């Protein structure tokens, strides 16, 4: 039985940057087009525009969120890649506000850290505004900090005012 995969299969043997670019194009074009078609149909169905859209993905879904959002004709309000990386591209058709969330335990692995760091740099080189957030005590998963960070980014992307943090008064001690 064949395993399911988010991306297509490349017949290109990767030996250098040029062949890597061809392989990425071969594997990503069809799924990105399909996902953007689905997004377009849902936006139309509900009478929404790209400015009403934030794309979120976790792990391989984060990879798909990044690749899909930069290929939209108009920039969406934002894109969140949670523990996902970017395979690369020569250009970005649109340049949405981007949040990349990682766990500190993921970043403890030097290869993973390089993968995530180079992904953010590549997106910046394409002209995207990229924020990075590393969550404490998190491996490849979701926790309260990552959830709240994503929610705050979504609010900011839609221009929803966020209340100022409530400061708790200092406890009153005995008078001396």
Secondary structure as GFF3:
##gff-version 3
##sequence-region A 1 176
A	DSSP	alpha_helix	17	45	.	.	.	ID=ss1
A	DSSP	three_ten_helix	50	52	.	.	.	ID=ss2
A	DSSP	beta_strand	54	58	.	.	.	ID=ss3
A	DSSP	alpha_helix	60	69	.	.	.	ID=ss4
A	DSSP	beta_strand	78	82	.	.	.	ID=ss5
A	DSSP	beta_strand	98	103	.	.	.	ID=ss6
A	DSSP	alpha_helix	104	107	.	.	.	ID=ss7
A	DSSP	alpha_helix	110	125	.	.	.	ID=ss8
A	DSSP	beta_strand	130	135	.	.	.	ID=ss9
A	DSSP	alpha_helix	144	157	.	.	.	ID=ss10
###
